[in-house]
Amino acid sequence: MPTDTRHPARCFLSFDYGKQRIGVASGQEITGTASPVCTLNIKQGKIDWPAIEKLLEQWQPDALVIGVPYHMDGAQCNMTLAAQRFGRQLHGRFNCPVHEMDERLSSIEAEQYQLDKRQAGGKRTTKGQTDSIA
């Protein structure tokens, strides 16, 4: 009898780290799509680690993805090191693989997506929703 060699679809949680909030989205390898999950607020510079732990328990991702911002020429910007540090903290706290993703255009793409939805009759969105979509 043949052995099933298919691999189960992998699930990812992605994080768009910012100084005031972190956008969280789920991604599916099989469809190549991502959907906004939530936005976590950073209060007084403190990350809500218990909320992230709950998300990991709920989604049980195979890996985490961290959006790392760069200038358009590829140079580091003021948030590059902060996002990379956040990725190392995620890995250290939860022992889950963390992949960095160049996010130079993700916020622009998210804003365009929201504009397209509004023009099609959708609701206006907030900055936090933009972060989550990005």
C-alpha positions as CSV (number, residue, x, y, z in Angstrom):
1,M,0.0,0.0,0.0
2,P,1.5,3.4,-0.9
3,T,2.5,5.7,1.8
4,D,1.0,9.2,1.9
5,T,4.0,11.5,1.3
6,R,2.1,14.8,1.5
7,H,3.1,17.2,4.2
8,P,0.4,19.0,6.2
9,A,0.0,22.6,5.3
10,R,2.1,24.8,7.5
11,C,0.6,27.7,9.5
12,F,2.5,30.9,10.4
13,L,1.9,33.8,12.7
14,S,3.5,37.0,11.5
15,F,4.3,40.1,13.5
16,D,4.6,43.7,12.3
17,Y,6.6,45.2,15.2
18,G,6.2,48.9,16.0
19,K,6.9,51.1,18.9
20,Q,3.2,51.5,19.8
21,R,1.6,48.4,18.5
22,I,2.3,45.0,16.9
23,G,0.2,43.9,14.0
24,V,-0.5,40.1,14.0
25,A,-1.6,38.0,11.0
26,S,-2.0,34.3,10.3
27,G,-0.6,32.8,7.1
28,Q,-1.2,29.5,5.3
29,E,1.5,27.9,3.2
30,I,-1.0,26.0,1.1
31,T,-2.9,29.1,-0.1
32,G,-0.1,31.6,0.1
33,T,-2.4,34.0,1.9
34,A,-2.4,35.9,5.2
35,S,-5.3,37.3,7.2
36,P,-5.2,39.9,10.0
37,V,-5.6,38.4,13.4
38,C,-5.3,41.3,15.8
39,T,-3.3,44.3,16.9
40,L,-1.4,44.3,20.2
41,N,-0.8,47.6,21.9
42,I,2.6,48.3,23.5
43,K,2.0,50.1,26.8
44,Q,4.8,52.1,28.3
45,G,7.3,50.3,26.2
46,K,6.2,46.8,27.4
47,I,5.2,44.0,25.1
48,D,2.1,42.0,26.1
49,W,3.9,38.6,26.2
50,P,0.9,36.8,27.8
51,A,-1.2,37.9,24.8
52,I,1.4,36.6,22.4
53,E,1.6,33.3,24.4
54,K,-2.2,32.9,24.1
55,L,-2.0,33.5,20.3
56,L,0.6,30.8,20.0
57,E,-1.5,28.4,22.0
58,Q,-4.5,29.2,19.9
59,W,-2.9,29.1,16.4
60,Q,-0.1,26.6,17.1
61,P,2.0,28.0,14.2
62,D,4.8,26.0,12.7
63,A,6.9,29.1,12.6
64,L,6.8,32.9,13.2
65,V,7.5,35.6,10.7
66,I,8.8,39.0,11.7
67,G,8.6,42.0,9.4
68,V,11.9,43.8,9.4
69,P,11.9,47.3,8.0
70,Y,14.7,48.7,5.9
71,H,15.1,51.9,3.9
72,M,14.3,51.5,0.2
73,D,18.0,51.3,-0.6
74,G,18.4,48.4,1.8
75,A,20.0,50.3,4.6
76,Q,18.9,49.7,8.1
77,C,16.4,52.2,9.6
78,N,15.8,53.1,13.3
79,M,13.3,50.2,13.6
80,T,15.4,47.5,11.9
81,L,17.3,46.5,15.1
82,A,14.2,46.8,17.3
83,A,12.3,44.4,15.1
84,Q,15.2,41.9,14.9
85,R,15.5,42.1,18.7
86,F,11.8,41.4,19.0
87,G,12.3,38.3,16.8
88,R,15.1,37.0,19.0
89,Q,12.9,37.6,22.1
90,L,10.1,35.6,20.5
91,H,12.5,32.7,19.7
92,G,14.0,32.8,23.2
93,R,10.7,32.9,25.0
94,F,8.7,30.4,22.9
95,N,11.4,28.2,21.2
96,C,9.7,28.5,17.9
97,P,11.4,29.1,14.5
98,V,11.5,32.8,13.6
99,H,12.0,34.0,10.0
100,E,12.7,37.6,9.1
101,M,10.9,39.1,6.2
102,D,11.9,42.4,4.5
103,E,8.8,44.6,4.9
104,R,9.9,47.6,3.0
105,L,6.6,47.8,1.1
106,S,4.2,46.0,3.3
107,S,2.6,49.1,4.9
108,I,2.2,50.7,1.4
109,E,0.6,47.5,0.1
110,A,-1.8,47.4,3.2
111,E,-2.8,51.0,2.6
112,Q,-3.5,50.3,-1.0
113,Y,-5.5,47.2,-0.1
114,Q,-7.6,49.3,2.3
115,L,-8.1,52.1,-0.3
116,D,-9.3,49.5,-2.8
117,K,-11.8,48.1,-0.3
118,R,-13.1,51.6,0.6
119,Q,-13.6,52.4,-3.0
120,A,-15.6,49.2,-3.3
121,G,-17.9,50.3,-0.5
122,G,-16.0,49.0,2.5
123,K,-15.5,50.8,5.8
124,R,-12.8,53.2,6.7
125,T,-10.0,51.5,8.7
126,T,-7.7,52.6,11.5
127,K,-3.9,52.7,11.8
128,G,-4.0,49.6,14.0
129,Q,-5.9,47.7,11.3
130,T,-3.3,48.9,8.7
131,D,-0.6,47.4,11.0
132,S,-2.4,44.1,11.2
133,I,-3.0,43.9,7.5
134,A,0.7,44.8,6.8
